[in-house]
Amino acid sequence: MSRIRTVRGSRLGIAGVAVTGTAALLAATLSPTALAEDLPTRADAIESAGTVLTDRAAELGLTSAQETKVRDVVIDEDGTRHVRYDRTYHRLPVLGGDFVLHLNPDGTYRGTSRATRSELSLATVTPKVTAPKAADLAASLLRAAHLGETLKKLTAKPRLVVDALHGAPKLAWQTDAVAHDELGNPVGRTVLTDATTGDRIDAWDTLESASGDGKSLYGGTVPLETTKSGSTYQLKDATRGGTYTGDAANKTDQCLLTICLTRAPATVFTDTDNHWASGAATDRATAAVDAQYGTDVTWDYYKDVHGRSGIAGDGKGSFNRVHYGKAYNNAFWDDNCFCMTYGDGDGKVMGPLVSLDVAGHEMSHGVTSKTAALTYSGESGGLNEATSDIFGTLVEFHANNAEDPGDWLIGEKVVRSGLGREALRFMDKPSKDGKSADCWSEELADLDVHYSSGVGNHFAYLLAEGSGDKTLNGVSYTSPTCDDSTVTGIGRAKLGKIWYRALTVYMTSSTNYAGARTATLNAAGDLYGGDSAERKAVAAAWSAVGVS
């Protein structure tokens, strides 16, 4: 399960530093100390931050060669402001150049969270390695990752960037290599190449790896908000930003890198009586009911619990495509279409990937991309996946569906006997899948992000439920600690609030597990107090998975 990421913004000049603004405004849940009409607006926050950027340019490492743009704004209930920026250097995107300015309620400077503190100063932005050479290297790596398969329509187009994520900043080519496998399903790798030496710096997957009623495949009969059009009903929900679900007709996108020339169709499902599907997998509308329901529940979780309206926080709905590809064992969120896409599975390893926790997982990749934008490799990539597993799990619990009760298993509904286990991942003891890590070690960054996520998943389970043996909703859990300590849980609700605030206020693109510990401690202190039992529990849970 994976994702594609993009960033959008519009440009605004402030006091000699170029700044751009996005349309997201988030409200964190803190103890209210000001009336709503007294709170600063998004424009107020950006204006104050612009002044701080000018006054503290040297301290923040900003020079005339750099520009910044606002990615996100968070305003606490006491008026504290958090403005998140991306950065360019001589108009080249800077990987790891993002930072968050924290401002007091009066707009004065409070602190900064930075992805990297390295000085941005390059001798030249002219590459020695040519773009075609970088493209060839990326294409070769994609072929190597799919050794023995025949890849079709393979394309690779590099873009020049400044890499500040891997040691001293350097000029690099970031190349997205994409192709279709033998069944016509998309595959891809992003490759980071040193533009001076031609050495590979890093590589990672580009597809990340979510008032009628309907009979779903996994959740029983579920409520649906639909739209009447003439004598029929459309599977489109005006109460949740216009979210809808369409049929991809088992086709795939035809894309050149991140630009799709054609997309698999998303023909909106319709029904004559507003009672949707039969609950059978052979009925194409059944998977659509699951997908629409999963989107509804994910929307409701973020709105009800965190005050976030939609994935981007702007009140706009996404859309779903079901029946994508042929025997496609995947689901993914794509920022480029702002949509969720679900495969039907091959029937042997997986069934249709439209379960609640998968929907919550994948759509949470969209939330991450609009906030911390955790880089999808190394420890930050593991945290990216852990974030989606955590929120996918909390979405499932929030739904409170008796047919699919909340649990700490990922993908238990979609897994078939061919996988040899009952779920994709196990958050109480991640190593039960045979590949994931329970505890932090120096080798963690070398693992696939779906397995290095185990440390974050283990932390989340311990923080919410505590260590030892437990049975919840009929599922038995055993969660040992890495230091033989005993951890007392503080509940799922507090876990969700702490992780969400850490993600949206303190984490940046380069945050690793040590940084996540700091971010969640800061978040717990904000929410519950610096000497609170909750903050102490966060520290204990991180220590219990080897992160100190």
C-alpha positions as CSV (number, residue, x, y, z in Angstrom):
1,M,0.0,0.0,0.0
2,S,1.6,3.2,-1.2
3,R,1.2,6.8,-2.3
4,I,2.2,9.5,-4.8
5,R,2.9,13.0,-3.4
6,T,2.8,16.6,-4.8
7,V,2.8,20.1,-3.3
8,R,0.8,23.0,-4.5
9,G,1.0,26.8,-3.6
10,S,0.6,30.3,-4.8
11,R,3.3,33.0,-4.6
12,L,3.3,36.0,-2.3
13,G,6.2,38.4,-1.7
14,I,7.0,39.6,1.8
15,A,9.8,41.9,2.7
16,G,12.3,40.5,0.2
17,V,11.6,36.9,1.0
18,A,9.4,35.1,-1.5
19,V,6.6,33.3,0.3
20,T,3.8,31.2,-1.1
21,G,0.5,30.1,0.6
22,T,-1.6,27.0,0.4
23,A,-5.3,26.8,1.2
24,A,-5.1,24.6,4.3
25,L,-6.1,25.8,7.8
26,L,-6.0,23.4,10.7
27,A,-7.3,23.9,14.2
28,A,-5.6,21.8,17.0
29,T,-7.6,20.8,20.0
30,L,-6.2,22.5,23.0
31,S,-7.7,24.1,26.1
32,P,-9.5,27.2,24.8
33,T,-8.2,30.5,26.1
34,A,-9.6,32.9,23.4
35,L,-12.9,33.4,21.7
36,A,-13.1,32.3,18.1
37,E,-13.6,35.8,16.8
38,D,-10.4,36.9,18.6
39,L,-8.2,34.2,17.0
40,P,-5.8,35.2,14.2
41,T,-6.7,34.3,10.7
42,R,-4.6,32.3,8.3
43,A,-3.6,35.6,6.7
44,D,-2.6,37.0,10.1
45,A,-0.4,34.0,10.8
46,I,1.3,34.2,7.4
47,E,1.9,37.9,7.7
48,S,3.4,37.5,11.2
49,A,5.5,34.6,10.0
50,G,6.7,36.7,7.0
51,T,8.0,39.4,9.5
52,V,9.8,36.7,11.5
53,L,11.4,35.3,8.3
54,T,12.7,38.7,7.5
55,D,14.0,39.4,11.0
56,R,15.5,36.0,11.5
57,A,16.7,35.2,8.0
58,A,20.3,34.7,9.0
59,E,19.3,32.5,12.0
60,L,17.1,30.3,9.7
61,G,19.8,30.1,7.1
62,L,17.8,32.0,4.5
63,T,19.7,33.9,1.8
64,S,18.8,35.8,-1.3
65,A,19.3,32.6,-3.3
66,Q,16.4,31.0,-1.5
67,E,12.7,31.3,-1.6
68,T,10.0,29.9,0.7
69,K,6.4,28.9,0.3
70,V,3.7,28.1,2.9
71,R,2.6,24.5,2.8
72,D,0.3,24.6,5.9
73,V,-1.0,26.7,8.8
74,V,-2.1,25.5,12.2
75,I,-3.7,27.9,14.7
76,D,-4.2,26.7,18.2
77,E,-7.3,27.7,20.3
78,D,-5.1,30.0,22.4
79,G,-3.9,31.8,19.2
80,T,-0.5,30.2,19.0
81,R,0.4,29.8,15.3
82,H,2.5,27.2,13.4
83,V,3.4,28.0,9.8
84,R,5.0,25.3,7.7
85,Y,7.3,26.2,4.8
86,D,9.0,24.5,1.9
87,R,12.2,26.0,0.4
88,T,13.9,26.4,-2.9
89,Y,17.5,27.2,-3.7
90,H,18.1,29.1,-7.0
91,R,14.5,28.0,-7.8
92,L,15.4,24.3,-7.3
93,P,13.3,22.3,-4.8
94,V,15.3,21.6,-1.6
95,L,14.6,18.1,-0.2
96,G,14.8,18.5,3.5
97,G,14.5,22.3,3.3
98,D,11.1,22.4,5.0
99,F,10.6,24.0,8.4
100,V,7.9,25.1,10.8
101,L,7.8,28.6,12.4
102,H,6.1,28.5,15.8
103,L,4.7,31.9,16.9
104,N,3.1,33.1,20.1
105,P,-0.5,34.3,20.1
106,D,0.8,37.9,19.6
107,G,2.7,36.8,16.5
108,T,6.1,37.0,18.1
109,Y,8.7,34.2,17.5
110,R,8.5,31.1,19.7
111,G,10.7,28.5,18.0
112,T,11.4,26.5,14.9
113,S,11.2,22.9,13.8
114,R,13.6,22.3,10.9
115,A,14.1,19.2,8.7
116,T,17.8,20.1,8.4
117,R,20.1,22.7,9.7
118,S,22.7,22.3,7.0
119,E,23.9,25.5,5.3
120,L,22.5,25.8,1.8
121,S,25.5,27.0,-0.3
122,L,26.5,25.2,-3.5
123,A,29.4,26.1,-5.7
124,T,27.2,25.6,-8.8
125,V,23.7,24.4,-9.8
126,T,25.0,23.1,-13.1
127,P,25.1,19.3,-13.1
128,K,28.0,17.3,-14.4
129,V,25.8,14.2,-14.8
130,T,23.4,14.7,-17.6
131,A,19.6,14.2,-17.3
132,P,19.6,11.2,-19.8
133,K,22.3,9.5,-17.7
134,A,20.2,10.0,-14.5
135,A,17.2,8.6,-16.3
136,D,19.1,5.5,-17.5
137,L,20.3,4.9,-13.9
138,A,16.7,5.1,-12.6
139,A,15.3,2.9,-15.3
140,S,18.0,0.3,-14.5
141,L,17.1,0.3,-10.8
142,L,13.4,-0.1,-11.6
143,R,14.2,-3.1,-13.8
144,A,16.4,-4.6,-11.1
145,A,13.6,-4.2,-8.6
146,H,11.4,-6.3,-10.9
147,L,14.0,-8.8,-12.1
148,G,12.4,-11.5,-14.2
149,E,9.4,-9.5,-15.2
150,T,8.7,-7.8,-18.5
151,L,8.1,-4.2,-18.0
152,K,6.2,-2.2,-20.5
153,K,6.1,1.6,-21.3
154,L,9.0,2.3,-19.0
155,T,9.7,6.1,-18.8
156,A,12.0,8.1,-16.6
157,K,12.4,11.9,-16.5
158,P,14.7,13.6,-13.9
159,R,14.2,16.9,-12.2
160,L,17.1,18.8,-10.7
161,V,16.9,19.3,-6.9
162,V,19.1,20.2,-3.9
163,D,19.4,17.2,-1.6
164,A,19.7,18.3,2.1
165,L,18.4,15.1,3.5
166,H,21.5,13.0,3.1
167,G,24.5,14.8,4.7
168,A,25.9,18.0,3.3
169,P,23.5,19.6,0.7
170,K,24.4,18.6,-2.8
171,L,23.0,18.9,-6.3
172,A,21.0,15.9,-7.3
173,W,18.7,14.4,-9.9
174,Q,15.4,13.1,-8.6
175,T,14.0,10.7,-11.1
176,D,10.6,9.0,-11.1
177,A,10.8,5.8,-13.2
178,V,7.5,4.2,-13.9
179,A,6.3,1.3,-16.0
180,H,3.5,-1.3,-16.3
181,D,4.1,-4.9,-15.3
182,E,3.0,-7.9,-17.3
183,L,-0.7,-7.5,-16.1
184,G,-0.7,-3.8,-17.0
185,N,-0.5,-2.6,-13.4
186,P,1.7,0.4,-12.5
187,V,5.1,0.0,-10.9
188,G,7.6,2.7,-10.0
189,R,10.7,3.9,-8.2
190,T,12.0,7.3,-7.3
191,V,15.8,7.5,-7.6
192,L,18.0,10.2,-6.1
193,T,21.3,10.5,-8.0
194,D,24.3,12.8,-7.2
195,A,24.4,15.2,-10.1
196,T,28.1,15.6,-9.8
197,T,29.4,12.1,-9.3
198,G,26.5,10.0,-10.6
199,D,26.4,7.9,-7.4
200,R,23.0,6.7,-6.2
201,I,22.0,8.6,-3.0
202,D,18.7,6.9,-2.3
203,A,15.7,5.1,-3.9
204,W,12.1,4.5,-2.8
205,D,8.7,3.4,-4.2
206,T,6.7,6.1,-5.9
207,L,3.3,4.4,-5.4
208,E,2.7,4.4,-1.7
209,S,2.6,1.8,-0.3
210,A,-6.8,3.2,2.7
211,S,-29.2,8.7,2.9
212,G,-29.3,5.4,1.4
213,D,-27.6,2.2,2.4
214,G,-25.5,-0.4,0.8
215,K,-24.5,-4.0,1.4
216,S,-20.7,-4.0,1.7
217,L,-18.2,-6.8,1.3
218,Y,-16.6,-6.4,4.7
219,G,-18.8,-4.1,6.9
220,G,-22.4,-5.5,6.5
221,T,-25.1,-3.0,5.6
222,V,-23.8,0.5,5.9
223,P,-25.4,4.0,5.7
224,L,-24.6,6.1,2.6
225,E,-25.3,9.7,1.7
226,T,-26.0,9.9,-2.1
227,T,-27.2,12.4,-4.7
228,K,-30.4,12.1,-6.6
229,S,-30.1,12.8,-10.3
230,G,-33.4,12.5,-12.2
231,S,-34.8,9.0,-11.5
232,T,-31.5,7.6,-10.3
233,Y,-29.1,8.0,-7.4
234,Q,-25.4,8.7,-7.7
235,L,-22.8,7.4,-5.2
236,K,-21.8,10.9,-4.5
237,D,-21.8,12.6,-1.0
238,A,-22.5,16.3,-0.9
239,T,-22.2,16.3,2.9
240,R,-18.6,15.3,2.7
241,G,-17.2,17.6,0.1
242,G,-18.7,15.9,-2.9
243,T,-16.8,12.6,-2.4
244,Y,-17.8,10.0,-4.9
245,T,-16.9,6.5,-6.1
246,G,-16.5,5.3,-9.7
247,D,-15.7,2.2,-11.6
248,A,-12.2,2.0,-13.1
249,A,-13.4,-0.9,-15.4
250,N,-10.2,-2.9,-14.6
251,K,-8.1,-0.4,-16.5
252,T,-5.0,1.4,-15.4
253,D,-3.6,4.9,-15.8
254,Q,-1.3,5.6,-18.7
255,C,1.2,8.0,-17.3
256,L,4.5,9.7,-18.2
257,L,6.1,10.0,-14.8
258,T,3.8,12.1,-12.7
259,I,1.8,13.4,-15.7
260,C,-1.0,11.0,-16.7
261,L,-1.9,11.2,-20.3
262,T,-5.0,9.1,-19.6
263,R,-6.5,7.8,-16.4
264,A,-8.5,4.7,-15.7
265,P,-12.2,5.8,-15.8
266,A,-14.1,6.7,-12.7
267,T,-17.6,6.3,-14.0
268,V,-19.8,7.2,-11.0
269,F,-21.9,4.3,-9.7
270,T,-25.7,4.8,-9.9
271,D,-28.6,3.0,-8.4
272,T,-32.4,3.1,-8.9
273,D,-33.7,2.7,-5.4
274,N,-30.8,4.0,-3.2
275,H,-30.3,0.5,-1.7
276,W,-26.9,-0.4,-3.1
277,A,-25.3,-3.7,-4.0
278,S,-25.8,-7.2,-2.9
279,G,-22.8,-7.8,-0.7
280,A,-21.4,-10.3,-3.1
281,A,-17.9,-9.8,-4.6
282,T,-19.3,-10.6,-8.0
283,D,-21.5,-7.5,-7.8
284,R,-19.3,-4.6,-9.0
285,A,-21.3,-2.2,-6.8
286,T,-20.3,-4.1,-3.6
287,A,-16.7,-2.9,-3.6
288,A,-18.0,0.6,-4.4
289,V,-20.1,0.5,-1.2
290,D,-17.0,-0.4,0.8
291,A,-14.9,2.3,-0.7
292,Q,-17.5,5.0,-0.3
293,Y,-18.2,3.9,3.3
294,G,-14.4,3.9,4.0
295,T,-14.1,7.4,2.7
296,D,-17.1,8.5,4.8
297,V,-15.7,7.0,8.0
298,T,-12.2,8.5,7.4
299,W,-13.7,11.9,6.7
300,D,-15.7,11.6,9.9
301,Y,-12.8,10.5,12.0
302,Y,-10.6,13.5,11.0
303,K,-13.5,15.9,11.3
304,D,-15.0,14.6,14.6
305,V,-11.7,14.0,16.4
306,H,-9.2,16.5,15.0
307,G,-11.4,19.2,13.5
308,R,-9.9,18.6,10.0
309,S,-12.4,19.0,7.1
310,G,-11.2,16.6,4.4
311,I,-7.8,15.3,3.5
312,A,-6.3,18.7,2.7
313,G,-8.2,20.4,5.5
314,D,-10.1,22.6,2.9
315,G,-13.5,20.9,2.9
316,K,-13.0,19.4,-0.5
317,G,-13.8,15.7,-1.0
318,S,-11.6,13.2,-2.8
319,F,-12.9,10.4,-5.0
320,N,-12.5,6.6,-5.2
321,R,-11.8,4.3,-8.1
322,V,-12.6,0.6,-7.6
323,H,-11.8,-2.4,-9.8
324,Y,-8.5,-0.9,-10.9
325,G,-6.1,-3.1,-12.9
326,K,-6.2,-6.9,-13.2
327,A,-5.7,-9.0,-10.1
328,Y,-4.1,-5.9,-8.5
329,N,-2.9,-6.6,-5.0
330,N,-2.7,-3.0,-3.9
331,A,-4.5,0.2,-3.1
332,F,-3.0,3.7,-3.2
333,W,-3.6,7.4,-2.5
334,D,-2.6,9.7,-5.4
335,D,-2.2,13.4,-4.7
336,N,-2.2,14.2,-8.4
337,C,-5.8,13.1,-8.9
338,F,-6.6,13.6,-5.2
339,C,-8.1,10.1,-5.2
340,M,-8.1,6.7,-3.7
341,T,-7.6,3.7,-6.0
342,Y,-8.4,0.1,-5.1
343,G,-7.4,-3.2,-6.7
344,D,-9.5,-6.3,-6.6
345,G,-6.7,-8.5,-5.4
346,D,-5.8,-11.8,-7.0
347,G,-8.2,-13.9,-4.9
348,K,-5.3,-16.0,-3.7
349,V,-3.1,-13.7,-1.6
350,M,-5.7,-10.9,-1.2
351,G,-9.3,-10.1,-1.9
352,P,-10.6,-6.6,-2.9
353,L,-8.5,-4.0,-0.9
354,V,-11.5,-1.9,0.2
355,S,-11.5,-2.6,3.9
356,L,-11.9,0.2,6.5
357,D,-8.4,0.1,7.8
358,V,-6.9,0.1,4.2
359,A,-9.1,3.1,3.3
360,G,-8.0,5.0,6.5
361,H,-4.4,4.0,5.9
362,E,-4.2,5.2,2.3
363,M,-6.1,8.4,2.8
364,S,-3.9,9.2,5.8
365,H,-1.0,9.3,3.3
366,G,-2.8,12.2,1.8
367,V,-3.0,13.9,5.2
368,T,0.8,13.3,5.7
369,S,1.6,14.8,2.3
370,K,-0.3,17.9,3.2
371,T,1.4,18.3,6.5
372,A,4.8,16.9,7.5
373,A,5.4,15.3,4.1
374,L,7.6,12.6,5.6
375,T,10.1,11.4,3.0
376,Y,9.2,7.9,1.8
377,S,12.6,6.2,2.6
378,G,14.7,5.4,5.6
379,E,13.3,6.1,9.1
380,S,11.1,9.0,7.9
381,G,9.5,6.5,5.4
382,G,8.9,4.1,8.2
383,L,7.2,6.9,10.2
384,N,5.1,7.7,7.1
385,E,3.8,4.2,6.9
386,A,3.4,4.0,10.7
387,T,1.3,7.2,10.6
388,S,-1.1,5.6,8.1
389,D,-1.3,2.4,10.1
390,I,-2.0,4.3,13.3
391,F,-4.7,6.5,11.7
392,G,-6.1,3.6,9.7
393,T,-6.5,1.7,13.0
394,L,-8.1,4.6,14.7
395,V,-10.5,5.1,11.8
396,E,-11.6,1.5,12.2
397,F,-12.2,1.9,15.9
398,H,-14.0,5.2,15.3
399,A,-16.4,3.5,12.9
400,N,-17.6,1.2,15.6
401,N,-18.9,-1.3,13.1
402,A,-20.0,-4.6,14.6
403,E,-19.2,-6.4,11.3
404,D,-15.6,-5.0,11.3
405,P,-14.8,-4.2,14.9
406,G,-11.7,-2.2,15.7
407,D,-8.4,-4.1,16.1
408,W,-4.7,-3.6,16.0
409,L,-4.3,-5.7,12.8
410,I,-3.8,-4.2,9.4
411,G,-5.6,-5.6,6.4
412,E,-7.1,-8.6,8.3
413,K,-10.2,-8.5,6.1
414,V,-8.4,-8.5,2.7
415,V,-5.8,-11.2,3.5
416,R,-6.5,-14.7,2.0
417,S,-4.9,-18.0,3.1
418,G,-2.2,-17.7,0.4
419,L,-0.3,-15.1,2.4
420,G,0.2,-17.6,5.2
421,R,-1.0,-15.3,8.0
422,E,-4.1,-13.6,9.1
423,A,-3.1,-9.9,8.5
424,L,-0.6,-7.8,6.7
425,R,0.8,-6.2,9.8
426,F,0.5,-6.7,13.6
427,M,0.8,-3.5,15.7
428,D,1.1,-5.2,19.1
429,K,4.1,-7.2,18.0
430,P,5.1,-6.2,14.5
431,S,7.7,-9.0,14.1
432,K,4.8,-11.6,13.9
433,D,4.8,-10.9,10.2
434,G,8.3,-12.3,10.0
435,K,9.8,-9.1,8.6
436,S,8.9,-6.0,10.6
437,A,10.9,-4.6,13.5
438,D,9.7,-4.4,17.1
439,C,12.6,-2.4,18.3
440,W,14.8,0.4,17.0
441,S,18.3,-0.5,15.8
442,E,20.9,1.1,13.6
443,E,19.9,-1.3,10.8
444,L,16.4,0.0,10.7
445,A,16.9,2.5,7.9
446,D,17.9,-0.3,5.6
447,L,14.5,-2.0,5.9
448,D,11.6,-1.5,3.5
449,V,9.4,1.3,5.0
450,H,6.5,-1.2,5.5
451,Y,8.7,-3.1,7.9
452,S,10.6,-0.2,9.6
453,S,7.2,1.1,10.4
454,G,7.0,-1.6,13.0
455,V,8.8,0.5,15.6
456,G,6.2,3.3,15.3
457,N,3.3,0.8,15.2
458,H,4.7,-0.9,18.4
459,F,5.0,2.5,20.1
460,A,1.5,3.4,19.2
461,Y,0.0,0.2,20.5
462,L,2.0,0.4,23.8
463,L,1.0,4.0,24.3
464,A,-2.7,3.3,23.8
465,E,-3.1,-0.2,25.3
466,G,0.0,-0.9,27.4
467,S,2.3,-3.9,27.4
468,G,1.6,-7.5,28.2
469,D,-1.4,-9.7,27.3
470,K,-4.8,-8.3,26.4
471,T,-8.0,-9.3,24.6
472,L,-10.0,-6.6,22.8
473,N,-13.0,-7.2,20.6
474,G,-12.3,-10.9,20.5
475,V,-8.6,-10.5,19.4
476,S,-5.8,-11.6,21.7
477,Y,-2.7,-9.4,21.8
478,T,0.7,-9.9,23.4
479,S,3.0,-6.9,23.4
480,P,6.4,-7.3,25.0
481,T,8.8,-4.3,25.5
482,C,12.3,-4.1,24.2
483,D,13.7,-3.1,27.6
484,D,11.5,-5.5,29.7
485,S,9.7,-2.5,31.2
486,T,6.0,-2.4,31.9
487,V,4.0,0.3,30.0
488,T,0.6,1.5,31.1
489,G,-1.6,2.7,28.2
490,I,-3.4,6.0,28.1
491,G,-6.1,5.1,25.5
492,R,-6.6,5.3,21.8
493,A,-8.1,8.8,21.9
494,K,-5.1,10.4,23.5
495,L,-2.7,8.5,21.2
496,G,-4.6,10.0,18.2
497,K,-4.5,13.5,19.5
498,I,-0.8,13.3,20.4
499,W,0.2,11.8,17.0
500,Y,-1.9,14.2,15.0
501,R,-0.5,17.3,16.7
502,A,3.1,15.9,16.4
503,L,2.5,15.3,12.6
504,T,0.9,18.6,11.8
505,V,2.9,20.9,14.1
506,Y,6.4,19.4,14.8
507,M,7.4,16.7,12.3
508,T,9.1,17.6,9.1
509,S,10.2,15.7,6.0
510,S,13.3,14.4,7.5
511,T,12.0,13.4,11.0
512,N,13.4,10.1,12.2
513,Y,12.4,8.0,15.2
514,A,14.4,10.1,17.6
515,G,12.8,13.2,16.1
516,A,9.4,11.5,16.4
517,R,10.0,11.0,20.1
518,T,10.8,14.7,20.5
519,A,7.7,15.7,18.4
520,T,5.3,13.5,20.4
521,L,6.7,14.7,23.7
522,N,6.2,18.3,22.6
523,A,2.7,17.4,21.5
524,A,1.8,15.7,24.7
525,G,3.2,18.6,26.7
526,D,1.1,21.0,24.6
527,L,-2.1,19.0,25.1
528,Y,-1.7,17.7,28.7
529,G,1.1,19.6,30.4
530,G,4.8,19.3,30.6
531,D,4.7,17.2,33.8
532,S,1.5,15.2,32.8
533,A,1.1,11.5,33.1
534,E,0.4,11.5,29.3
535,R,3.8,13.0,28.5
536,K,5.5,10.5,30.8
537,A,3.7,7.7,29.1
538,V,4.9,8.9,25.7
539,A,8.5,8.8,27.0
540,A,8.0,5.4,28.5
541,A,6.5,3.9,25.3
542,W,9.4,5.2,23.2
543,S,11.9,3.8,25.6
544,A,10.1,0.5,25.5
545,V,10.7,0.3,21.7
546,G,14.4,1.3,22.0
547,V,14.0,5.0,21.0
548,S,15.7,7.3,23.5
